[in-house]
Amino acid sequence: MSTENKKRYFVDTETVGLYGMIVLIQHAVEDGPIQLTHVWKQPASKTLALIEEIADNAIVGFNLTFDWFHLCKLHTVLSLIPGNWIPEQHIETIAKLETAARDGHCLKPWSALDLFLHSRKGPQQMLMERSPVRIKRVPVNPVKHNGVEMPLCYAVKHHLDEQLDFDPLLFARKKDGKPEWTVQDRTNRDGKIDTKSKDVILRFAPSGGLKALAKLCLKNEVRHGWEDVSMTAQDYPAELGYAPTALAVTPRGAAQNWTTERGKKAWPALVERHIKHWYTNEGAQEYAYDDIVHTRDLWHHYGCPEHGDVDSVLACMVAAVRWHGFILDKPGLGELKKMAQATCDASPINTNAPKEVRRYMTEVLDDEEAKIIAESTKKARLIEMRGWEILEDDACTKCLGGLLDDEYCHRCGNTGEVKVGPHPASLRAKELVSIKEAYKELELYLKLAEGERFHASFKIIGTKSSRMSGADGLNPQGIKNDPLVRAKFPLAWDGMVLCGGDFDAFEVAIADGIYNDPDLRDALKSGQKIHGLFGMALYPKYSYDQIIDSKDNPQDYEEGDMYSRSKSGVFAMLYGGQPITLNKNLGIPIEVCEAAFVRWGEMFPGIAQAQERINTAFMPLIQPGGIKTAITWTDPEDSVGSLTGFRRFFTLENKIIKDIYEVAMSAPQSWKSGRGNDTLVRSQTRGEQTAFGATMSALYGCAFQMAEANIRAATNHEIQCTGGEITKSLQADIWDLQPHGASPWRVAPMNVHDEVMVVADPEWVPALTETVKQGVEKFRDIVPLIGMSWVNGMADWSGKKGDKNAEEVNITWKDQTNEQ
């Protein structure tokens, strides 16, 4: 079929659960009639012909990573049975063939448009998952609100419910669908309930589904919601996203009636019910029919966007690659599983119990130090504490140099003195982080064992910065970048080879492109490592060469590995960090961090200027006189772009900040009267306040924290989004090597962070290499120092460890300049 004759096929599917088999395919060609195809009731050859017809054209859908995965699965399974078979009559045989079908041909559409992803490229990003809004430490002092006496925190809750309006879609997944603030208890560091204040919280439950957008954008009447046509809970199968076959969840298959040890059934035992439901239930058929109506109408609503955008192409690529799955070293992973299990078994506490973590850490913290884990014991806090050091011998501030000897002091070992070196909390933090990581690894290895293959699943726009994220119960992005672990992922299947690469100093190179600071560019071009240069500011008594050397020889230096900590500091600075950020993350004295911060600005003024631009654009709350002075409002920017043009929107966040600001500015006078005006200490920073004043501090504090979060997100977006978009573009370029339709595999790409791995047909490695070169070089105009280290013929995912025929290709900025 010539390009001129390609058509749009609006497509959707109905399946047995999330990972079972397709029961119904709905489609329409252009503006033609909508057709419902009951795939189990017609010859397999007819269904295969329909799928291949769709693949030979441009598919338009909503959430194509789901539908294309299932079309790939159905196509490969049906390809293994005689074409004249009616699948409904051969359920057991088909179920047994499902696992082998993964090795079938690749199925790729000629072109694609995913309207779900298209909706995430504008203000409807607000419908992505988001954190709750939390107004902290609102007093419980009694006041009158609308004539009724109640605690101040509840008065704030009711006032916010009355004054603030939200789009209903932000709460569409709640049972009542209402935006309602809640009051939640606070706990102190001992795990006891705070009796003086509570948090007032708004939790979101957004829906960006097809039916929800039909209501929002099209004002379409939705005849049936999913709850109207879905079957009973018992009709949905036992299934796993990372092990998407019936035999994975019921290894004995038909011998045990496709039933799990817990009595749940896999899809083969339930498919007949689903066939009947979608074939005979009028409401269900109307629901399926309307999916195409809404998809087509939404396409028109968005201005008939063209197919073939990178995100839509990748939606189908990820689906196809996921169904095939990558090869694993199962014995090797089994050994790693035993090691992780041993670490978990040796844990001194339950690391998932915040109360136990807090108690264990508090044993080696004085009262001031313990404040860091008073509110949170999450892994991020422990990681901060790993870098803590004692910089000079000193009396123990927990037992006051041995004066308080009623019980054993774990901080100093009852010596009354702490010595220069790692802080005692650092050692325990390292221990607990290691245990937490071991639990995560153990969970990963158990999941991979169930699936037998690595069925890597991704959300194409998984974050508001457009970066991909893991999905379906197993996060590929979270797999440890440790050669010992990665070596257990050979990835390539028989007859194929593993190729891959990692962008060189990607974030720093992108930062150079964004900030356009000549001093930064000169430093990078000189071959010096920016992490080493910044390390000289963080560790003034050491030279550049010593900072670099400390990475490989930490035992030779009193401060240990200064290079790695300096590298963390550079990323903190690129993402808008402040001296306190360096102090907390690196365990370096605040005065040294402040001097290093000033030095950074002197070294690279362009970075400081760019970050000030972001601060000015996204901080709507101005308090020129400092704490306890008037706060004014300036309208902030609504979005921020990347070097590639993708915009991150702050429409909802800005609305909430302004709403809370206005509530604080016009708080009911009744809150000031009566017993509610008693004084209290809400925080050490502000000291004693009236309950009303403390409430205003809580409201303004929430607004400021949200605004500061916007600034961090905007700063991060410019770098992270650009990196994500470049990486996605390279994958799409590589995927172009795969022909459309059903054909043998040529390339199977996978992206994790800044890496791109590709399982490739050896005959196509030269074309792959050239594609990678061109895919990187096309971004040199916006990222002049972009580079990538690429290897053909890797033995496994651990890196440049291929066989003797492995080929290394280095793509650097020098290749395209005269500055040799």
C-alpha positions in Angstrom: 0.0 0.0 0.0 1.5 3.4 -0.9 1.9 6.1 1.6 -0.8 8.2 -0.1 -3.3 5.4 0.6 -2.6 5.1 4.4 -5.6 5.8 6.6 -6.4 6.5 10.2 -7.8 3.6 12.1 -9.4 4.6 15.4 -8.9 1.5 17.6 -9.7 0.3 21.1 -9.9 -3.1 22.8 -11.6 -4.9 25.6 -9.7 -7.5 27.5 -9.9 -10.2 30.2 -8.5 -8.1 33.0 -5.4 -5.9 32.4 -3.0 -8.6 31.1 -5.2 -11.4 29.8 -6.4 -11.7 26.2 -8.4 -9.4 23.9 -12.1 -10.3 23.7 -13.3 -7.4 21.5 -11.6 -5.1 19.0 -13.5 -1.9 18.2 -12.4 0.2 15.2 -13.4 2.7 12.6 -11.6 3.8 9.4 -11.4 7.6 9.2 -15.1 8.8 9.6 -16.5 5.5 8.6 -18.8 3.2 10.6 -17.7 1.7 13.9 -17.2 -2.0 13.9 -17.1 -4.4 16.8 -15.1 -7.6 16.2 -15.6 -10.5 18.6 -12.2 -12.2 18.1 -13.1 -15.5 19.8 -16.1 -16.2 17.6 -14.5 -15.9 14.1 -11.7 -17.7 12.3 -8.2 -16.8 13.6 -7.2 -15.8 10.1 -9.8 -13.1 9.9 -8.6 -11.6 13.2 -5.0 -11.8 12.0 -6.0 -10.0 8.8 -7.7 -7.2 10.7 -4.7 -6.7 13.0 -2.3 -6.6 10.1 -4.6 -4.2 8.3 -4.5 -1.9 11.3 -0.7 -2.2 11.5 -0.4 -1.2 7.8 -2.0 2.1 8.6 -2.0 4.9 11.2 -3.5 3.8 14.5 -5.3 6.5 16.6 -6.1 5.4 20.1 -6.2 6.4 23.7 -3.5 4.8 25.8 -1.8 2.8 23.1 0.7 1.2 25.4 -2.2 -0.9 26.6 -4.0 -1.6 23.3 -0.9 -2.3 21.2 0.5 -4.6 23.9 -2.7 -6.7 23.6 -2.8 -6.6 19.8 0.8 -7.8 19.8 -0.1 -10.6 22.2 -3.2 -11.7 20.3 -1.4 -11.6 16.9 1.5 -13.7 18.0 -0.8 -16.2 19.8 -3.2 -16.6 16.9 -0.3 -17.0 14.5 0.5 -20.3 16.2 -2.9 -22.0 15.4 -4.6 -23.0 12.2 -6.2 -20.0 10.5 -9.6 -21.8 10.2 -9.9 -22.4 14.0 -12.6 -20.6 15.9 -10.6 -19.6 19.1 -13.6 -20.1 21.4 -13.4 -23.8 20.6 -9.7 -24.1 21.5 -9.2 -22.1 24.7 -6.9 -24.6 26.4 -4.6 -25.0 23.4 -4.4 -21.2 23.0 -3.6 -20.7 26.7 -0.8 -23.2 26.5 0.7 -21.4 23.5 0.6 -18.0 25.1 4.1 -18.3 26.6 5.8 -19.5 23.4 4.0 -16.8 21.4 6.3 -14.2 23.0 9.0 -15.3 20.5 6.8 -14.4 17.5 7.3 -11.6 15.1 7.4 -8.0 16.0 4.2 -6.1 15.3 4.6 -2.4 14.5 2.0 0.1 13.1 2.9 2.2 10.1 2.2 5.3 12.3 0.5 6.1 15.5 -1.2 8.8 17.5 -2.0 8.4 21.2 -4.5 11.0 22.3 -3.9 10.1 25.9 -0.3 11.2 25.6 -1.4 14.2 23.5 -3.6 15.4 26.4 -0.6 15.4 28.7 1.2 17.9 26.6 -1.0 20.8 27.7 -2.8 22.2 30.8 -4.5 18.8 31.2 -1.3 17.7 32.8 -3.2 18.6 36.0 -4.9 15.2 35.7 -1.7 13.4 36.3 -1.1 11.9 39.8 -0.1 14.6 42.2 0.9 15.0 45.9 -1.6 16.3 48.4 -1.8 19.9 49.6 -0.8 19.9 53.3 -1.2 22.8 55.6 0.9 21.9 58.6 0.5 22.5 62.3 -2.8 24.3 62.4 -3.8 24.8 66.1 -6.7 23.0 67.8 -7.7 26.0 69.9 -11.5 26.5 69.9 -13.0 29.4 67.8 -16.3 30.2 66.3 -16.9 29.5 62.7 -20.3 30.3 61.1 -21.6 30.6 64.7 -20.5 27.1 65.7 -17.6 26.5 68.1 -15.0 24.1 66.8 -11.2 23.6 66.8 -9.3 26.1 64.6 -8.0 23.4 62.4 -11.6 22.3 61.6 -12.6 26.0 61.0 -9.8 26.2 58.5 -11.0 22.9 56.9 -14.6 24.1 56.5 -13.6 27.6 55.3 -11.4 26.0 52.6 -14.2 23.7 51.6 -16.5 26.7 51.3 -14.1 29.1 49.5 -12.1 27.0 47.0 -13.4 25.6 43.8 -11.8 22.8 41.8 -12.4 20.9 38.6 -14.4 17.8 39.5 -12.0 15.6 37.3 -9.3 16.2 40.0 -11.4 14.0 42.3 -13.2 11.8 39.8 -11.7 8.6 41.3 -13.2 9.3 44.7 -16.4 7.6 45.6 -18.3 10.8 46.1 -16.2 12.8 43.6 -16.0 15.8 45.9 -13.0 18.0 46.7 -13.0 17.9 50.5 -10.2 18.9 52.9 -9.5 16.6 55.8 -8.0 17.1 59.2 -5.3 14.6 60.2 -3.4 14.0 63.4 0.3 14.8 63.7 2.8 12.6 65.5 5.9 13.8 67.3 9.3 12.1 67.2 8.2 9.6 69.9 5.3 8.5 67.8 2.8 10.2 70.1 -0.2 12.3 68.9 0.4 16.1 68.9 -2.4 17.4 71.0 -1.8 21.1 70.1 -2.1 21.1 66.3 -3.2 19.0 63.3 -2.6 19.1 59.5 -5.3 20.1 57.1 -4.9 18.1 53.9 -6.5 18.0 50.4 -5.9 14.8 48.5 -6.5 14.4 44.8 -7.9 11.5 42.9 -7.7 12.7 39.3 -8.9 10.9 36.2 -7.5 11.6 32.8 -9.4 8.6 31.2 -11.2 8.7 27.9 -14.7 9.0 29.4 -13.5 11.8 31.8 -12.0 13.8 28.9 -15.2 13.2 26.9 -17.1 15.0 29.6 -14.5 17.8 30.1 -13.5 18.6 26.5 -16.4 17.4 24.4 -19.3 17.8 26.8 -20.3 14.4 25.4 -23.0 12.4 27.1 -21.4 9.3 28.6 -24.0 6.6 28.4 -22.2 4.1 30.5 -19.3 4.3 33.0 -17.0 1.4 33.6 -18.9 0.6 36.8 -22.1 0.2 34.7 -20.7 -2.5 32.4 -18.0 -4.2 34.4 -18.4 -7.7 35.6 -18.2 -9.0 39.2 -14.8 -9.1 41.0 -14.8 -12.9 40.8 -14.9 -12.6 37.0 -11.5 -10.8 36.8 -8.3 -12.9 36.6 -5.3 -13.4 38.8 -2.6 -11.7 36.8 0.8 -9.9 37.0 1.9 -7.0 34.8 5.6 -8.1 35.0 4.7 -11.7 34.2 1.8 -11.3 31.6 1.0 -15.0 30.9 -1.5 -17.4 32.5 1.2 -20.0 33.1 3.2 -17.4 35.2 0.4 -17.1 37.8 -0.8 -20.7 37.5 2.3 -22.8 36.6 0.4 -26.1 36.4 -2.1 -24.5 34.0 -5.0 -26.7 33.0 -3.9 -29.4 35.4 -5.2 -27.3 38.3 -8.0 -25.6 36.3 -5.9 -22.5 35.9 -6.3 -21.7 39.6 -3.7 -20.1 41.8 -2.7 -21.4 45.3 -5.0 -18.7 46.7 -8.0 -19.9 44.7 -8.0 -17.1 42.1 -8.3 -18.1 38.5 -6.2 -17.0 35.5 -7.7 -15.7 32.3 -8.2 -19.1 30.5 -10.7 -20.2 33.2 -12.7 -16.9 32.9 -12.5 -16.0 29.2 -15.8 -17.7 28.3 -17.6 -15.4 30.7 -16.0 -12.3 29.1 -16.8 -13.6 25.6 -20.4 -13.9 26.5 -20.5 -10.6 28.3 -19.2 -8.5 25.5 -21.2 -10.4 22.9 -24.6 -10.3 24.6 -24.7 -7.4 27.0 -26.2 -4.4 25.2 -24.8 -1.9 27.7 -21.3 -3.3 27.3 -21.5 -3.1 23.6 -22.7 0.5 23.8 -19.8 1.2 26.1 -17.3 -0.3 23.6 -18.9 1.5 20.7 -18.7 4.8 22.5 -15.0 4.4 23.1 -14.5 4.9 19.3 -17.0 7.7 19.3 -15.2 9.6 22.0 -11.7 8.8 20.6 -12.6 10.2 17.2 -14.4 13.2 18.6 -11.4 13.9 20.9 -9.2 13.8 17.8 -11.3 16.5 16.2 -11.4 18.5 19.4 -7.6 18.6 19.6 -7.5 20.0 16.0 -6.9 16.7 14.2 -3.3 16.3 15.2 -0.9 14.5 12.9 0.1 10.9 13.8 3.8 10.0 14.1 4.9 12.1 17.1 7.7 10.5 19.1 5.6 9.7 22.2 2.9 7.9 20.2 5.5 5.9 18.3 7.2 4.9 21.5 3.9 3.9 23.0 3.7 1.1 20.4 7.4 0.3 20.6 7.3 -0.2 24.4 4.2 -2.4 24.1 5.8 -4.6 21.4 9.1 -4.9 23.2 7.5 -5.6 26.5 5.4 -8.5 25.2 8.5 -10.2 23.8 10.5 -9.7 27.0 14.3 -9.6 27.5 16.4 -12.6 28.6 17.6 -13.0 32.2 20.4 -15.0 33.8 18.0 -16.8 36.2 20.6 -18.8 38.2 22.6 -15.5 38.7 19.5 -13.7 39.8 18.8 -16.5 42.2 22.2 -16.0 43.9 21.5 -12.2 44.2 18.2 -13.1 45.7 19.9 -15.2 48.4 22.3 -12.3 49.2 19.5 -9.8 49.5 17.5 -12.2 51.7 20.5 -12.6 54.0 20.8 -8.8 54.4 17.1 -8.5 55.2 17.3 -11.3 57.7 20.1 -9.6 59.5 18.2 -6.3 60.0 18.2 -5.2 63.6 14.8 -3.6 63.2 11.8 -3.5 60.9 12.9 -0.8 58.5 9.3 -0.3 57.2 8.2 0.8 60.7 8.9 4.5 61.1 8.6 4.3 64.9 11.4 1.6 65.0 13.6 3.5 62.6 13.2 6.7 64.6 14.0 4.9 67.8 17.1 3.2 66.4 18.4 6.4 64.9 17.6 8.6 67.9 19.8 6.4 70.0 22.8 8.1 68.3 21.4 11.6 67.9 21.3 14.5 70.3 18.1 16.5 70.7 19.0 19.0 68.0 20.2 16.3 65.5 17.0 14.3 66.1 14.9 17.0 64.6 15.8 15.8 61.1 13.8 12.6 61.6 11.1 14.0 63.8 8.7 14.3 60.8 10.0 11.7 58.4 12.2 8.6 58.5 12.0 8.0 54.7 15.0 6.8 52.8 15.8 10.3 51.5 16.4 11.5 55.1 18.6 8.5 55.8 20.6 9.2 52.7 21.2 12.8 53.9 22.5 11.4 57.2 24.9 9.0 55.5 27.3 11.9 54.8 27.4 13.2 58.3 30.9 13.5 59.8 32.4 14.5 63.1 35.0 17.2 62.1 36.8 17.5 65.4 36.9 15.6 68.7 34.3 17.0 71.0 32.2 16.2 74.1 29.1 14.1 73.4 26.1 16.3 73.2 23.7 13.5 73.9 25.0 12.4 77.3 26.7 15.8 77.9 30.2 14.4 78.0 29.2 11.6 80.3 27.3 13.7 82.9 24.1 11.9 82.0 25.1 8.3 82.7 21.7 6.8 83.7 21.8 4.6 80.6 24.2 3.5 77.9 25.0 6.3 75.4 25.1 4.8 71.9 26.3 8.1 70.4 29.7 8.0 72.1 29.8 4.4 73.5 29.7 5.8 77.0 33.1 7.5 76.6 31.6 11.0 76.9 33.4 12.0 73.7 32.9 11.7 69.9 35.9 11.4 67.7 36.7 12.7 64.2 35.3 10.5 61.5 31.9 9.3 60.4 29.1 10.4 62.7 27.5 7.4 64.6 24.2 8.3 62.8 26.0 8.0 59.5 26.9 4.4 60.2 23.4 3.5 61.2 21.9 5.4 58.2 24.2 3.5 55.8 23.1 0.2 57.5 19.4 1.0 57.2 19.6 2.3 53.6 21.5 -0.9 52.7 18.7 -2.9 54.2 15.9 -0.9 52.6 17.7 -1.4 49.2 18.0 -5.1 49.9 14.3 -5.4 50.5 13.6 -3.6 47.1 16.1 -5.9 45.4 14.6 -9.0 46.9 11.2 -7.8 45.7 12.6 -7.3 42.2 14.2 -10.7 42.0 11.0 -12.5 43.2 9.1 -10.7 40.4 11.6 -11.5 37.7 11.5 -15.1 38.8 7.7 -15.2 38.3 8.0 -13.7 34.8 11.1 -15.7 33.7 11.8 -12.8 31.3 12.2 -9.1 31.9 8.9 -7.7 30.6 10.0 -4.0 30.9 7.0 -1.7 30.9 7.0 2.1 30.8 4.7 5.1 30.9 5.8 7.2 28.0 5.0 10.5 29.7 5.5 9.2 33.3 6.3 12.6 34.8 5.3 16.2 34.2 8.7 16.7 32.8 7.9 14.2 30.0 10.4 11.6 31.2 9.5 7.9 31.0 8.7 6.0 34.2 8.2 2.3 35.1 4.8 0.7 35.1 2.8 -2.5 35.7 4.3 -3.5 39.0 8.0 -3.5 38.1 10.0 -0.4 37.7 12.9 -0.8 35.3 14.2 2.6 36.3 14.8 1.3 39.9 17.1 -1.5 38.9 20.5 -0.9 40.6 23.2 0.5 38.4 25.7 -2.0 39.9 27.8 -4.2 37.6 27.1 -7.2 39.9 23.3 -6.7 39.3 23.3 -5.6 35.7 25.5 -8.6 34.7 22.5 -10.8 35.4 20.6 -9.1 32.5 22.0 -10.4 29.3 18.8 -9.1 27.6 19.6 -10.4 24.1 17.8 -13.6 22.9 19.1 -16.3 20.6 20.5 -14.9 17.3 20.6 -11.3 18.5 23.3 -9.1 20.1 23.2 -6.5 22.8 24.2 -2.9 22.0 23.8 0.1 24.1 25.2 3.4 25.3 25.0 6.0 28.0 25.0 9.8 27.4 28.3 11.4 28.6 27.8 13.8 31.5 24.3 14.3 30.1 22.8 16.7 32.7 25.9 18.9 32.8 26.0 19.1 29.0 22.3 20.0 28.9 22.9 22.6 31.6 25.6 24.1 29.4 23.1 24.3 26.6 20.5 26.0 28.8 22.6 28.4 30.7 25.0 29.3 27.9 27.7 30.2 30.4 31.0 30.7 28.6 33.0 29.9 31.7 31.1 26.6 32.2 31.7 25.7 28.5 35.4 26.5 28.7 35.7 24.4 31.8 34.0 21.4 30.2 35.9 21.8 26.9 39.2 21.8 28.8 38.6 18.2 29.8 38.5 19.1 33.5 35.7 17.5 35.5 33.3 20.1 36.8 32.8 17.9 39.9 36.4 18.2 40.7 36.4 22.0 40.3 33.4 22.4 42.6 35.1 19.9 45.0 37.9 22.4 45.5 35.3 24.9 46.8 33.8 22.3 49.1 37.2 21.0 50.3 39.4 24.1 50.2 42.6 22.4 51.5 42.7 19.9 48.6 43.8 20.3 45.0 41.9 19.4 41.9 44.0 16.3 41.4 43.4 15.1 45.0 39.7 15.5 44.6 39.7 13.4 41.5 42.0 10.8 43.1 39.8 10.4 46.1 37.1 8.6 44.0 39.4 5.6 43.5 41.5 5.9 46.6 39.2 7.2 49.4 41.3 5.5 52.0 44.1 7.9 51.4 42.1 11.0 52.4 40.6 12.0 55.8 37.4 13.0 54.1 37.1 9.8 52.0 35.5 10.0 48.6 35.3 13.7 48.1 34.7 13.4 44.3 31.4 11.6 44.6 30.1 14.0 47.2 31.2 16.9 45.1 29.4 15.4 42.1 26.2 15.3 44.2 26.9 18.9 45.1 27.1 19.9 41.5 23.7 18.3 40.7 22.2 20.1 43.7 23.5 23.4 42.4 22.3 22.8 38.9 18.9 22.1 40.3 18.7 25.3 42.3 20.2 24.1 45.6 21.2 26.4 48.4 24.0 26.3 51.0 21.6 24.5 53.4 21.0 21.8 50.7 24.8 21.2 50.5 25.0 21.1 54.3 22.2 18.5 54.6 23.1 16.4 51.7 26.9 16.3 52.1 27.5 16.8 55.8 29.8 19.7 55.2 29.8 22.6 57.7 27.3 25.4 56.7 30.0 28.1 56.6 32.0 26.0 54.1 28.8 25.4 52.1 28.0 29.2 52.1 31.5 30.0 50.8 31.3 27.2 48.2 27.9 28.6 47.1 29.4 32.1 46.6 32.4 30.5 44.8 30.0 28.6 42.4 28.3 31.9 41.5 31.7 33.5 40.8 32.9 30.5 38.7 29.7 30.3 36.6 27.6 33.5 36.7 25.5 32.4 33.8 24.0 29.6 35.9 23.2 31.9 38.8 21.5 34.4 36.4 19.4 31.6 34.8 18.3 30.4 38.1 17.4 33.9 39.3 15.3 34.1 36.1 13.3 31.0 37.2 13.0 32.3 40.8 11.6 35.6 39.6 9.2 34.0 37.1 7.7 31.4 39.5 7.7 33.0 42.9 4.4 34.8 43.3 4.8 35.6 47.0 7.1 38.5 47.9 8.0 39.4 51.5 10.5 42.2 51.1 10.7 43.0 54.8 11.4 39.4 55.8 9.5 37.3 58.4 6.6 38.9 60.1 6.1 41.6 57.4 3.5 42.0 54.7 3.3 39.5 51.8 2.3 40.7 48.4 1.2 38.7 45.3 2.7 38.9 41.7 1.2 36.7 39.0 3.7 33.9 38.2 4.4 32.3 34.9 2.0 29.5 34.0 4.5 27.1 32.4 8.1 26.5 31.7 9.6 25.0 28.5 12.6 22.8 27.7 15.2 23.1 25.0 13.1 20.7 23.0 9.9 22.7 23.5 7.9 20.5 25.9 6.1 22.6 28.5 5.5 21.8 32.1 2.3 23.6 33.3 1.7 25.0 36.8 -1.8 26.2 36.3 -3.3 24.2 39.1 -0.5 24.8 41.5 -0.6 28.5 41.0 -4.4 28.5 41.5 -4.0 26.7 44.8 -1.2 29.0 46.0 -3.3 32.1 45.2 -6.4 30.6 46.8 -4.6 29.8 50.1 -2.9 33.3 50.0 -6.3 34.9 49.6 -7.8 32.8 52.4 -5.0 34.0 54.7 -5.4 37.6 53.7 -9.2 37.6 54.4 -9.4 35.1 57.3 -12.7 35.3 59.3 -12.4 37.7 62.2 -14.2 35.2 64.4 -11.0 33.1 64.4 -9.3 35.9 66.5 -11.8 35.9 69.3 -12.4 33.8 72.4 -10.1 31.0 73.6 -8.7 30.7 70.1 -6.5 33.7 70.8 -4.3 31.8 73.4 -0.6 31.9 72.7 1.5 28.9 71.7 4.8 28.0 70.1 4.2 26.5 66.6 7.9 26.5 65.6 11.2 27.5 67.1 11.8 30.0 64.2 8.8 32.1 65.0 8.6 31.6 68.8 5.5 32.4 70.7 2.4 33.2 68.6 -1.3 33.5 69.1 -3.3 30.6 67.7 -4.6 32.9 65.0 -1.1 34.0 64.1 0.1 30.4 64.1 -2.8 29.6 61.7 -1.8 32.4 59.4 1.8 31.1 59.5 0.5 27.6 58.6 -1.4 29.0 55.6 1.3 31.2 54.3 3.9 28.5 55.0 1.9 26.1 52.8 1.7 28.7 50.0 5.4 29.4 50.2 6.3 25.7 50.2 4.2 25.1 47.1 5.7 28.1 45.3 9.2 26.9 46.2 8.3 23.5 44.9 7.3 25.1 41.6 10.6 26.8 41.4 12.5 23.5 41.9 10.3 21.8 39.4 10.8 24.5 36.8 14.6 24.4 37.4 14.6 20.7 37.1 12.3 20.7 34.1 14.7 22.6 31.8 17.4 20.0 32.3 15.4 16.8 33.0 12.8 17.3 30.3 15.4 18.1 27.7 17.3 14.9 28.6 14.1 12.8 28.5 13.0 14.2 25.1 16.5 13.6 23.6 16.6 10.1 24.9 13.1 9.4 23.6 13.9 10.8 20.2 16.9 8.5 19.9 14.8 5.5 20.7 12.3 6.5 18.0 15.1 6.9 15.5 16.3 3.4 16.3 12.7 2.0 16.1 12.5 3.4 12.6 14.9 0.5 11.6 12.1 -1.9 12.4 9.7 -2.3 9.4 6.0 -1.8 10.0 3.6 -4.8 10.0 4.5 -8.2 11.3 8.1 -9.1 10.7 11.2 -10.6 12.3 12.8 -8.5 15.0 15.6 -6.1 13.9 15.8 -3.8 17.0 14.2 -3.9 20.5 15.2 -0.7 22.4 14.8 0.0 26.1 15.6 3.2 27.9 16.5 3.5 31.6 17.5 7.0 32.7 20.3 8.2 30.4 21.0 4.8 28.9 19.6 3.2 25.8 19.9 -0.5 25.4 19.1 -2.3 22.1 18.7 -6.0 21.4 19.6 -6.1 17.7 19.8 -8.4 14.7 23.6 -8.6 14.0 23.0 -7.8 10.3 21.5 -4.5 11.4 24.2 -3.4 13.8 26.0 -1.1 11.2 22.7 0.6 10.4 22.0 0.9 14.2 25.4 2.5 14.8 24.9 5.1 12.1 21.4 5.8 13.4 22.7 6.4 16.9 25.4 8.8 15.6 22.9 10.8 13.6 20.3 10.7 16.4 22.8 12.2 18.8 24.3 14.7 16.4 20.9 16.3 15.5 20.7 17.8 18.9 24.2 19.4 18.8 22.7 22.8 18.0 20.9 23.0 21.3 23.3 20.9 23.4 26.7 21.7 21.9 28.6 19.3 24.2 26.3 16.3 23.8 28.1 13.0 23.7 27.5 9.3 24.0 29.6 6.2 24.5 28.1 3.4 22.5 29.1 -0.3 22.5 28.1 -3.0 20.0 28.3 -6.6 21.3 28.0 -6.2 25.0 27.9 -9.4 27.0 25.2 -8.0 29.3 23.7 -4.8 30.7 26.6 -4.2 33.1 28.4 -2.1 30.4 31.4 -2.2 28.2 32.1 -5.9 28.7 31.5 -7.4 25.4 33.4 -10.2 23.7 36.6 -9.6 21.8 34.6 -8.4 18.8 32.8 -5.7 20.8 33.0 -2.3 19.1 33.1 1.0 20.9 31.9 4.1 19.3 32.4 7.5 21.0 30.3 10.4 19.8 31.7 13.6 21.2 31.5 17.4 20.7 35.0 17.3 19.1 33.6 15.3 16.2 31.7 18.3 15.0 34.1 21.2 15.7 37.4 22.5 14.5 38.8 22.5 18.0 40.7 19.3 17.7 
